[in-house]
Amino acid sequence: YHRKIYSPYKDKPFYWCLSQVLHPKGTGYVILRSRNPHDPPIINPEYFSHSDDLEMIVTGLKKCKEIGESEPLRKIGSKRFSTVYPGCEKFLNNDDEYFRCMARSILLTCGHPFGKCKRESKIPLQFFGSPQSENDSQPESGGCICDAKHNQWKYKYSNHDDC
């Protein structure tokens, strides 16, 4: 996928103009993968679960096109990629649909998941009771209890480049 899109530009100068939603309206979720506290959670950010988020990206990509086709940049040889994003071929004559397809195809994220968890510092840290076997590790005391199934998790976007 990456090669198909970008290989024609290898060893040639080019620039990107990216569109980012800093305050998305859509929300995803984080759930526990298993009862084992060492298993990583399942994180599903549900990008574009709110249609305004996708439309914000499309608006930004249209602005990128406008900037790229501006007189000052055309004077220095700026032109649009000639490659077509796979799966978006049928939208070539409709910028809005093409940019929607492109946004769904090449999603980049700089998000940081966050949520709310009540801290109970006087209660020993417990995940799901005592270990099942000697090989299971016992969590240390003094942490916080968090009933993750009732948490509301969101993704926070920063306005600096930390990806």
TORLUM-791081 format. One record per residue: residue number from 1; residue in one letter; chain; x, y, z of N, C-alpha, C in turn. Coordinates in Angstrom, 1 decimal. Example, Ala and Ser with C-alpha at 12.3 -4.5 7.8 and 13.67 -1.06 7.14 Angstrom:
REM residues 2
+--------+-------+------+--------+--------+--------+--------+---------+--------+--------+--------+--------+
| gudren | kolnu | pado |  neast | nnorth |    nup | caeast | canorth |   caup |  ceast | cnorth |    cup |
+--------+-------+------+--------+--------+--------+--------+---------+--------+--------+--------+--------+
|      1 |     A |    A |   13.2 |   -5.7 |    7.8 |   12.3 |    -4.5 |    7.8 |   13.2 |   -3.3 |    7.8 |
|      2 |     S |    A |   12.8 |   -2.2 |    7.1 |   13.7 |    -1.1 |    7.1 |   12.9 |    0.0 |    7.9 |
+--------+-------+------+--------+--------+--------+--------+---------+--------+--------+--------+--------+
//
This chain:
REM residues 163
+--------+-------+------+--------+--------+--------+--------+---------+--------+--------+--------+--------+
| gudren | kolnu | pado |  neast | nnorth |    nup | caeast | canorth |   caup |  ceast | cnorth |    cup |
+--------+-------+------+--------+--------+--------+--------+---------+--------+--------+--------+--------+
|      1 |     Y |    A |    0.8 |   -1.2 |    0.0 |    0.0 |     0.0 |    0.0 |    0.9 |    1.2 |    0.0 |
|      2 |     H |    A |    1.8 |    1.3 |    1.0 |    2.7 |     2.5 |    1.1 |    3.5 |    2.6 |   -0.2 |
|      3 |     R |    A |    4.1 |    1.5 |   -0.7 |    4.9 |     1.6 |   -1.9 |    4.1 |    2.0 |   -3.1 |
|      4 |     K |    A |    2.9 |    1.5 |   -3.2 |    2.1 |     1.8 |   -4.4 |    1.8 |    3.3 |   -4.4 |
|      5 |     I |    A |    1.6 |    4.0 |   -3.3 |    1.3 |     5.4 |   -3.3 |    2.6 |    6.3 |   -3.4 |
|      6 |     Y |    A |    3.6 |    5.9 |   -2.6 |    4.8 |     6.8 |   -2.5 |    6.0 |    6.5 |   -3.3 |
|      7 |     S |    A |    6.1 |    5.3 |   -3.8 |    7.3 |     4.9 |   -4.5 |    7.7 |    5.8 |   -5.7 |
|      8 |     P |    A |    6.7 |    6.3 |   -6.4 |    7.1 |     7.2 |   -7.5 |    7.8 |    8.5 |   -7.1 |
|      9 |     Y |    A |    7.8 |    8.8 |   -5.8 |    8.4 |    10.0 |   -5.3 |    9.6 |    9.8 |   -4.5 |
|     10 |     K |    A |   10.1 |    8.5 |   -4.5 |   11.3 |     8.2 |   -3.8 |   12.5 |    9.0 |   -4.3 |
|     11 |     D |    A |   13.3 |    9.5 |   -3.4 |   14.4 |    10.3 |   -3.7 |   14.1 |   11.6 |   -4.5 |
|     12 |     K |    A |   12.9 |   12.1 |   -4.4 |   12.4 |    13.3 |   -5.0 |   11.9 |   14.2 |   -3.9 |
|     13 |     P |    A |   12.1 |   15.5 |   -4.0 |   11.5 |    16.4 |   -3.0 |   10.0 |   16.4 |   -3.1 |
|     14 |     F |    A |    9.4 |   16.4 |   -2.0 |    7.9 |    16.6 |   -1.9 |    7.5 |   17.1 |   -0.5 |
|     15 |     Y |    A |    6.3 |   17.5 |   -0.4 |    5.8 |    18.0 |    0.9 |    4.4 |   17.4 |    1.1 |
|     16 |     W |    A |    4.1 |   17.4 |    2.4 |    2.7 |    16.9 |    2.8 |    2.0 |   18.1 |    3.4 |
|     17 |     C |    A |    0.8 |   18.1 |    3.2 |   -0.1 |    19.0 |    3.9 |   -1.1 |   18.1 |    4.6 |
|     18 |     L |    A |   -1.2 |   18.1 |    5.9 |   -2.1 |    17.2 |    6.6 |   -3.2 |   17.9 |    7.3 |
|     19 |     S |    A |   -4.3 |   17.3 |    7.5 |   -5.5 |    17.8 |    8.1 |   -5.7 |   17.0 |    9.4 |
|     20 |     Q |    A |   -5.9 |   17.7 |   10.5 |   -6.1 |    17.0 |   11.8 |   -7.3 |   17.6 |   12.6 |
|     21 |     V |    A |   -8.0 |   16.7 |   13.2 |   -9.1 |    17.1 |   14.1 |   -8.5 |   17.2 |   15.5 |
|     22 |     L |    A |   -8.5 |   18.4 |   16.1 |   -7.9 |    18.6 |   17.4 |   -8.9 |   18.2 |   18.5 |
|     23 |     H |    A |  -10.2 |   18.4 |   18.3 |  -11.2 |    18.1 |   19.3 |  -12.3 |   17.3 |   18.7 |
|     24 |     P |    A |  -12.0 |   16.0 |   18.5 |  -13.0 |    15.1 |   17.9 |  -14.3 |   15.0 |   18.7 |
|     25 |     K |    A |  -15.4 |   14.8 |   18.0 |  -16.7 |    14.7 |   18.6 |  -17.0 |   13.2 |   18.9 |
|     26 |     G |    A |  -16.4 |   12.3 |   18.1 |  -16.6 |    10.9 |   18.2 |  -15.8 |   10.4 |   19.4 |
|     27 |     T |    A |  -16.2 |    9.3 |   20.0 |  -15.5 |     8.6 |   21.1 |  -15.4 |    7.1 |   20.8 |
|     28 |     G |    A |  -14.3 |    6.6 |   21.3 |  -14.1 |     5.2 |   21.2 |  -14.2 |    4.5 |   22.5 |
|     29 |     Y |    A |  -13.6 |    3.4 |   22.7 |  -13.7 |     2.7 |   24.0 |  -12.4 |    1.9 |   24.2 |
|     30 |     V |    A |  -12.2 |    1.6 |   25.5 |  -11.1 |     0.8 |   26.0 |  -11.7 |   -0.3 |   26.9 |
|     31 |     I |    A |  -11.4 |   -1.6 |   26.6 |  -12.0 |    -2.7 |   27.4 |  -10.8 |   -3.6 |   27.7 |
|     32 |     L |    A |  -11.0 |   -4.3 |   28.8 |  -10.0 |    -5.3 |   29.2 |  -10.0 |   -6.5 |   28.3 |
|     33 |     R |    A |   -8.8 |   -6.9 |   27.9 |   -8.7 |    -8.1 |   27.0 |   -9.0 |   -9.4 |   27.7 |
|     34 |     S |    A |   -8.6 |   -9.5 |   29.0 |   -8.8 |   -10.7 |   29.8 |   -8.8 |  -10.4 |   31.2 |
|     35 |     R |    A |   -8.8 |  -11.4 |   32.1 |   -8.7 |   -11.2 |   33.5 |   -7.3 |  -11.0 |   33.9 |
|     36 |     N |    A |   -6.3 |  -11.2 |   33.0 |   -4.9 |   -11.1 |   33.4 |   -4.5 |   -9.6 |   33.3 |
|     37 |     P |    A |   -4.1 |   -9.0 |   34.4 |   -3.8 |    -7.6 |   34.4 |   -2.6 |   -7.2 |   33.5 |
|     38 |     H |    A |   -1.8 |   -8.2 |   33.1 |   -0.6 |    -8.0 |   32.2 |   -1.0 |   -8.0 |   30.7 |
|     39 |     D |    A |   -2.1 |   -8.4 |   30.4 |   -2.6 |    -8.4 |   29.0 |   -2.9 |   -7.0 |   28.6 |
|     40 |     P |    A |   -2.5 |   -6.5 |   27.4 |   -2.8 |    -5.1 |   27.0 |   -4.3 |   -5.0 |   26.8 |
|     41 |     P |    A |   -4.9 |   -3.8 |   27.0 |   -6.3 |    -3.7 |   26.8 |   -6.6 |   -3.6 |   25.3 |
|     42 |     I |    A |   -7.9 |   -3.8 |   25.0 |   -8.3 |    -3.6 |   23.6 |   -8.7 |   -2.1 |   23.5 |
|     43 |     I |    A |   -8.1 |   -1.4 |   22.6 |   -8.4 |     0.0 |   22.4 |   -9.0 |    0.2 |   21.0 |
|     44 |     N |    A |  -10.2 |    0.7 |   20.9 |  -10.8 |     0.9 |   19.6 |  -11.3 |    2.4 |   19.6 |
|     45 |     P |    A |  -10.5 |    3.3 |   19.0 |  -10.7 |     4.7 |   19.0 |  -12.0 |    5.1 |   18.3 |
|     46 |     E |    A |  -12.6 |    4.3 |   17.4 |  -13.8 |     4.6 |   16.7 |  -13.6 |    5.9 |   15.9 |
|     47 |     Y |    A |  -12.5 |    6.1 |   15.2 |  -12.3 |     7.3 |   14.4 |  -13.5 |    7.5 |   13.5 |
|     48 |     F |    A |  -13.9 |    8.7 |   13.3 |  -15.0 |     9.1 |   12.5 |  -16.4 |    8.5 |   12.9 |
|     49 |     S |    A |  -16.5 |    8.1 |   14.1 |  -17.8 |     7.7 |   14.6 |  -18.8 |    8.8 |   14.6 |
|     50 |     H |    A |  -18.3 |   10.0 |   14.6 |  -19.2 |    11.2 |   14.5 |  -18.9 |   11.8 |   13.1 |
|     51 |     S |    A |  -19.9 |   12.0 |   12.3 |  -19.6 |    12.5 |   10.9 |  -18.9 |   13.9 |   10.8 |
|     52 |     D |    A |  -19.1 |   14.7 |   11.9 |  -18.4 |    16.0 |   11.8 |  -16.9 |   15.9 |   11.8 |
|     53 |     D |    A |  -16.4 |   14.8 |   12.4 |  -14.9 |    14.6 |   12.4 |  -14.4 |   14.4 |   11.0 |
|     54 |     L |    A |  -15.1 |   13.5 |   10.3 |  -14.6 |    13.2 |    8.9 |  -14.8 |   14.5 |    8.0 |
|     55 |     E |    A |  -15.9 |   15.2 |    8.2 |  -16.1 |    16.4 |    7.4 |  -15.0 |   17.5 |    7.7 |
|     56 |     M |    A |  -14.5 |   17.5 |    9.0 |  -13.5 |    18.5 |    9.3 |  -12.2 |   18.1 |    8.6 |
|     57 |     I |    A |  -11.9 |   16.8 |    8.5 |  -10.7 |    16.4 |    7.7 |  -10.9 |   16.7 |    6.3 |
|     58 |     V |    A |  -12.0 |   16.5 |    5.7 |  -12.3 |    16.8 |    4.3 |  -12.1 |   18.3 |    4.0 |
|     59 |     T |    A |  -12.6 |   19.2 |    4.9 |  -12.4 |    20.6 |    4.8 |  -10.9 |   21.0 |    4.8 |
|     60 |     G |    A |  -10.2 |   20.3 |    5.7 |   -8.7 |    20.6 |    5.8 |   -8.0 |   20.1 |    4.6 |
|     61 |     L |    A |   -8.4 |   19.0 |    4.0 |   -7.7 |    18.5 |    2.8 |   -8.0 |   19.4 |    1.6 |
|     62 |     K |    A |   -9.2 |   19.9 |    1.6 |   -9.6 |    20.9 |    0.5 |   -8.7 |   22.1 |    0.6 |
|     63 |     K |    A |   -8.5 |   22.6 |    1.8 |   -7.6 |    23.7 |    2.1 |   -6.2 |   23.4 |    1.6 |
|     64 |     C |    A |   -5.7 |   22.2 |    1.9 |   -4.4 |    21.7 |    1.5 |   -4.3 |   21.8 |    0.0 |
|     65 |     K |    A |   -5.3 |   21.3 |   -0.7 |   -5.3 |    21.4 |   -2.2 |   -5.2 |   22.8 |   -2.7 |
|     66 |     E |    A |   -6.0 |   23.7 |   -2.0 |   -6.0 |    25.1 |   -2.4 |   -4.6 |   25.7 |   -2.2 |
|     67 |     I |    A |   -4.0 |   25.4 |   -1.1 |   -2.6 |    25.9 |   -0.8 |   -1.6 |   25.4 |   -1.9 |
|     68 |     G |    A |   -1.7 |   24.1 |   -2.1 |   -0.8 |    23.4 |   -3.1 |   -0.9 |   23.9 |   -4.5 |
|     69 |     E |    A |   -2.1 |   24.4 |   -4.8 |   -2.4 |    24.9 |   -6.2 |   -2.3 |   26.4 |   -6.3 |
|     70 |     S |    A |   -1.8 |   27.0 |   -5.2 |   -1.7 |    28.5 |   -5.1 |   -0.5 |   28.9 |   -6.1 |
|     71 |     E |    A |   -0.6 |   30.2 |   -6.5 |    0.4 |    30.7 |   -7.5 |    1.8 |   30.6 |   -6.9 |
|     72 |     P |    A |    2.0 |   31.0 |   -5.7 |    3.4 |    31.0 |   -5.2 |    4.0 |   29.5 |   -5.2 |
|     73 |     L |    A |    3.2 |   28.5 |   -4.9 |    3.7 |    27.2 |   -4.9 |    3.8 |   26.6 |   -6.3 |
|     74 |     R |    A |    2.9 |   27.0 |   -7.1 |    3.0 |    26.5 |   -8.5 |    4.2 |   27.1 |   -9.2 |
|     75 |     K |    A |    4.6 |   28.3 |   -8.8 |    5.9 |    28.9 |   -9.4 |    7.1 |   28.1 |   -9.1 |
|     76 |     I |    A |    7.1 |   27.3 |   -8.0 |    8.2 |    26.5 |   -7.6 |    8.0 |   25.0 |   -8.0 |
|     77 |     G |    A |    7.0 |   24.8 |   -8.8 |    6.8 |    23.4 |   -9.3 |    5.8 |   22.5 |   -8.5 |
|     78 |     S |    A |    5.1 |   23.1 |   -7.6 |    4.1 |    22.3 |   -6.8 |    3.1 |   21.7 |   -7.7 |
|     79 |     K |    A |    2.8 |   20.4 |   -7.5 |    1.7 |    19.7 |   -8.2 |    1.2 |   18.5 |   -7.3 |
|     80 |     R |    A |    0.0 |   18.1 |   -7.5 |   -0.6 |    17.1 |   -6.8 |    0.0 |   15.7 |   -7.1 |
|     81 |     F |    A |    0.0 |   14.8 |   -6.1 |    0.4 |    13.5 |   -6.4 |   -0.3 |   12.9 |   -7.6 |
|     82 |     S |    A |    0.4 |   12.2 |   -8.4 |   -0.3 |    11.6 |   -9.6 |   -0.8 |   10.2 |   -9.2 |
|     83 |     T |    A |   -0.3 |    9.6 |   -8.1 |   -0.8 |     8.3 |   -7.7 |   -2.2 |    8.5 |   -7.1 |
|     84 |     V |    A |   -3.0 |    7.4 |   -7.2 |   -4.3 |     7.4 |   -6.6 |   -4.4 |    6.5 |   -5.4 |
|     85 |     Y |    A |   -5.0 |    6.9 |   -4.4 |   -5.1 |     6.0 |   -3.2 |   -5.9 |    4.8 |   -3.5 |
|     86 |     P |    A |   -5.4 |    3.6 |   -3.3 |   -6.1 |     2.4 |   -3.6 |   -7.5 |    2.3 |   -2.9 |
|     87 |     G |    A |   -8.5 |    2.0 |   -3.8 |   -9.8 |     1.9 |   -3.3 |  -10.6 |    3.2 |   -3.5 |
|     88 |     C |    A |   -9.9 |    4.3 |   -3.9 |  -10.5 |     5.6 |   -4.1 |  -10.6 |    6.0 |   -5.5 |
|     89 |     E |    A |  -10.3 |    5.1 |   -6.4 |  -10.3 |     5.4 |   -7.9 |  -11.6 |    5.9 |   -8.4 |
|     90 |     K |    A |  -12.7 |    5.4 |   -7.9 |  -14.0 |     5.8 |   -8.5 |  -14.4 |    7.2 |   -8.0 |
|     91 |     F |    A |  -13.7 |    7.8 |   -7.1 |  -14.0 |     9.2 |   -6.6 |  -13.1 |   10.3 |   -7.2 |
|     92 |     L |    A |  -12.3 |   10.0 |   -8.2 |  -11.4 |    10.9 |   -8.7 |  -12.0 |   12.2 |   -9.2 |
|     93 |     N |    A |  -13.2 |   12.2 |   -9.7 |  -13.8 |    13.4 |  -10.2 |  -14.7 |   14.2 |   -9.1 |
|     94 |     N |    A |  -14.6 |   13.8 |   -7.9 |  -15.3 |    14.4 |   -6.8 |  -14.4 |   14.6 |   -5.6 |
|     95 |     D |    A |  -13.9 |   15.8 |   -5.4 |  -12.9 |    16.0 |   -4.4 |  -13.5 |   15.6 |   -3.0 |
|     96 |     D |    A |  -14.7 |   16.0 |   -2.6 |  -15.2 |    15.6 |   -1.3 |  -15.2 |   14.1 |   -1.1 |
|     97 |     E |    A |  -15.7 |   13.3 |   -2.0 |  -15.8 |    11.9 |   -1.9 |  -14.4 |   11.3 |   -1.9 |
|     98 |     Y |    A |  -13.5 |   11.8 |   -2.7 |  -12.1 |    11.3 |   -2.8 |  -11.4 |   11.6 |   -1.5 |
|     99 |     F |    A |  -11.6 |   12.8 |   -0.9 |  -10.9 |    13.1 |    0.3 |  -11.5 |   12.3 |    1.5 |
|    100 |     R |    A |  -12.8 |   12.0 |    1.5 |  -13.4 |    11.1 |    2.5 |  -12.7 |    9.7 |    2.4 |
|    101 |     C |    A |  -12.7 |    9.2 |    1.2 |  -12.1 |     7.9 |    1.0 |  -10.6 |    7.9 |    1.4 |
|    102 |     M |    A |   -9.9 |    8.9 |    1.0 |   -8.5 |     9.0 |    1.4 |   -8.3 |    9.1 |    2.9 |
|    103 |     A |    A |   -9.1 |    9.9 |    3.6 |   -9.0 |    10.0 |    5.0 |   -9.2 |    8.7 |    5.7 |
|    104 |     R |    A |  -10.2 |    7.9 |    5.2 |  -10.4 |     6.6 |    5.8 |   -9.3 |    5.6 |    5.5 |
|    105 |     S |    A |   -8.5 |    5.9 |    4.4 |   -7.5 |     4.9 |    4.0 |   -6.1 |    5.2 |    4.7 |
|    106 |     I |    A |   -5.8 |    6.4 |    5.0 |   -4.5 |     6.8 |    5.5 |   -4.5 |    7.5 |    6.8 |
|    107 |     L |    A |   -5.3 |    7.0 |    7.7 |   -5.5 |     7.7 |    9.0 |   -4.2 |    7.7 |    9.8 |
|    108 |     L |    A |   -3.8 |    8.9 |   10.2 |   -2.6 |     9.0 |   11.1 |   -3.2 |    9.5 |   12.4 |
|    109 |     T |    A |   -2.6 |    9.1 |   13.5 |   -3.2 |     9.6 |   14.8 |   -2.0 |   10.1 |   15.7 |
|    110 |     C |    A |   -2.4 |   11.2 |   16.4 |   -1.5 |    11.7 |   17.4 |   -2.3 |   11.8 |   18.7 |
|    111 |     G |    A |   -3.2 |   10.8 |   18.9 |   -4.1 |    10.8 |   20.0 |   -3.5 |   10.2 |   21.3 |
|    112 |     H |    A |   -4.0 |   10.6 |   22.4 |   -3.6 |    10.1 |   23.7 |   -4.9 |    9.6 |   24.4 |
|    113 |     P |    A |   -5.1 |    8.3 |   24.7 |   -6.3 |     7.9 |   25.4 |   -6.3 |    8.4 |   26.8 |
|    114 |     F |    A |   -7.4 |    8.8 |   27.3 |   -7.5 |     9.3 |   28.7 |   -8.9 |    8.9 |   29.2 |
|    115 |     G |    A |   -9.0 |    8.9 |   30.5 |  -10.3 |     8.6 |   31.1 |  -10.4 |    9.0 |   32.5 |
|    116 |     K |    A |  -11.4 |    8.6 |   33.2 |  -11.6 |     9.0 |   34.6 |  -11.6 |    7.7 |   35.4 |
|    117 |     C |    A |  -10.8 |    7.7 |   36.5 |  -10.8 |     6.6 |   37.4 |  -10.7 |    7.1 |   38.9 |
|    118 |     K |    A |  -11.7 |    6.7 |   39.7 |  -11.7 |     7.1 |   41.1 |  -10.5 |    6.5 |   41.8 |
|    119 |     R |    A |   -9.8 |    7.3 |   42.5 |   -8.6 |     6.8 |   43.3 |   -9.0 |    6.4 |   44.7 |
|    120 |     E |    A |   -8.7 |    5.2 |   45.1 |   -9.0 |     4.7 |   46.4 |   -7.7 |    4.3 |   47.1 |
|    121 |     S |    A |   -6.9 |    5.2 |   47.5 |   -5.5 |     5.0 |   48.0 |   -5.5 |    4.1 |   49.3 |
|    122 |     K |    A |   -6.5 |    4.0 |   50.1 |   -6.5 |     3.3 |   51.3 |   -6.8 |    1.8 |   51.1 |
|    123 |     I |    A |   -7.2 |    1.4 |   49.9 |   -7.6 |     0.1 |   49.6 |   -6.5 |   -0.6 |   48.8 |
|    124 |     P |    A |   -6.1 |   -1.9 |   49.1 |   -5.1 |    -2.5 |   48.3 |   -5.6 |   -2.7 |   46.9 |
|    125 |     L |    A |   -4.6 |   -2.6 |   46.0 |   -4.8 |    -2.8 |   44.6 |   -5.3 |   -4.2 |   44.3 |
|    126 |     Q |    A |   -6.4 |   -4.3 |   43.7 |   -7.0 |    -5.6 |   43.3 |   -7.5 |   -5.6 |   41.9 |
|    127 |     F |    A |   -7.1 |   -6.6 |   41.1 |   -7.6 |    -6.6 |   39.7 |   -8.9 |   -7.5 |   39.7 |
|    128 |     F |    A |   -8.7 |   -8.8 |   39.9 |   -9.9 |    -9.7 |   39.9 |   -9.8 |  -10.7 |   41.0 |
|    129 |     G |    A |   -9.3 |  -10.3 |   42.2 |   -9.2 |   -11.2 |   43.3 |   -7.7 |  -11.8 |   43.3 |
|    130 |     S |    A |   -7.6 |  -12.9 |   44.0 |   -6.2 |   -13.4 |   44.2 |   -5.8 |  -14.2 |   42.9 |
|    131 |     P |    A |   -4.5 |  -14.4 |   42.8 |   -3.9 |   -15.1 |   41.6 |   -4.5 |  -16.5 |   41.5 |
|    132 |     Q |    A |   -4.6 |  -17.0 |   40.3 |   -5.1 |   -18.4 |   40.1 |   -4.1 |  -19.4 |   40.3 |
|    133 |     S |    A |   -2.8 |  -19.1 |   40.1 |   -1.7 |   -20.0 |   40.3 |   -0.5 |  -19.3 |   40.8 |
|    134 |     E |    A |    0.6 |  -20.1 |   41.1 |    1.8 |   -19.5 |   41.5 |    2.5 |  -18.6 |   40.5 |
|    135 |     N |    A |    2.2 |  -18.9 |   39.2 |    2.8 |   -18.2 |   38.1 |    2.1 |  -16.8 |   37.9 |
|    136 |     D |    A |    0.9 |  -16.7 |   38.4 |    0.2 |   -15.4 |   38.3 |    0.9 |  -14.4 |   39.3 |
|    137 |     S |    A |    1.1 |  -13.2 |   38.9 |    1.7 |   -12.2 |   39.8 |    0.6 |  -11.5 |   40.6 |
|    138 |     Q |    A |    0.9 |  -11.3 |   41.9 |    0.0 |   -10.6 |   42.8 |    0.3 |   -9.1 |   42.7 |
|    139 |     P |    A |   -0.7 |   -8.3 |   42.4 |   -0.5 |    -6.9 |   42.3 |   -0.1 |   -6.4 |   43.7 |
|    140 |     E |    A |    0.7 |   -5.3 |   43.7 |    1.1 |    -4.7 |   45.0 |    0.0 |   -3.9 |   45.6 |
|    141 |     S |    A |    0.0 |   -3.7 |   46.9 |   -1.0 |    -2.9 |   47.6 |   -0.6 |   -1.4 |   47.4 |
|    142 |     G |    A |   -1.6 |   -0.6 |   47.7 |   -1.4 |     0.9 |   47.6 |   -1.7 |    1.5 |   46.3 |
|    143 |     G |    A |   -2.2 |    0.8 |   45.4 |   -2.6 |     1.4 |   44.1 |   -4.0 |    1.9 |   44.1 |
|    144 |     C |    A |   -4.6 |    1.9 |   43.0 |   -6.0 |     2.3 |   42.9 |   -6.9 |    1.3 |   42.3 |
|    145 |     I |    A |   -8.1 |    1.2 |   42.8 |   -9.1 |     0.3 |   42.2 |   -9.8 |    1.1 |   41.1 |
|    146 |     C |    A |  -10.0 |    0.4 |   40.0 |  -10.6 |     1.1 |   38.9 |  -11.6 |    0.1 |   38.2 |
|    147 |     D |    A |  -12.9 |    0.4 |   38.2 |  -13.8 |    -0.5 |   37.6 |  -13.9 |    0.0 |   36.1 |
|    148 |     A |    A |  -13.0 |   -0.6 |   35.3 |  -12.8 |    -0.1 |   33.9 |  -14.0 |   -0.3 |   33.1 |
|    149 |     K |    A |  -14.9 |   -1.2 |   33.4 |  -16.1 |    -1.4 |   32.5 |  -17.0 |   -0.2 |   32.6 |
|    150 |     H |    A |  -16.9 |    0.6 |   33.6 |  -17.8 |     1.8 |   33.7 |  -17.1 |    3.1 |   33.3 |
|    151 |     N |    A |  -15.9 |    3.0 |   32.9 |  -15.2 |     4.3 |   32.6 |  -15.6 |    4.8 |   31.2 |
|    152 |     Q |    A |  -15.5 |    6.0 |   31.0 |  -15.7 |     6.7 |   29.7 |  -14.4 |    7.1 |   29.2 |
|    153 |     W |    A |  -13.9 |    6.5 |   28.2 |  -12.6 |     6.8 |   27.6 |  -12.8 |    7.6 |   26.4 |
|    154 |     K |    A |  -11.9 |    8.6 |   26.2 |  -11.9 |     9.4 |   25.1 |  -10.5 |    9.5 |   24.6 |
|    155 |     Y |    A |  -10.3 |   10.1 |   23.4 |   -9.0 |    10.4 |   22.9 |   -8.7 |   11.9 |   22.9 |
|    156 |     K |    A |   -7.6 |   12.2 |   23.4 |   -7.2 |    13.6 |   23.5 |   -6.2 |   13.9 |   22.4 |
|    157 |     Y |    A |   -6.4 |   15.0 |   21.6 |   -5.5 |    15.3 |   20.6 |   -4.7 |   16.6 |   21.0 |
|    158 |     S |    A |   -3.4 |   16.5 |   20.7 |   -2.6 |    17.7 |   21.1 |   -2.3 |   18.5 |   19.8 |
|    159 |     N |    A |   -2.0 |   19.7 |   20.0 |   -1.7 |    20.6 |   18.8 |   -0.2 |   20.7 |   18.5 |
|    160 |     H |    A |    0.5 |   19.8 |   19.0 |    1.9 |    19.7 |   18.7 |    2.3 |   18.4 |   18.1 |
|    161 |     D |    A |    3.3 |   18.3 |   17.4 |    3.7 |    17.1 |   16.6 |    4.5 |   16.1 |   17.5 |
|    162 |     D |    A |    3.8 |   15.1 |   18.1 |    4.5 |    14.2 |   18.9 |    4.3 |   12.8 |   18.5 |
|    163 |     C |    A |    4.0 |   12.6 |   17.2 |    3.8 |    11.3 |   16.6 |    5.1 |   10.6 |   16.3 |
+--------+-------+------+--------+--------+--------+--------+---------+--------+--------+--------+--------+
//
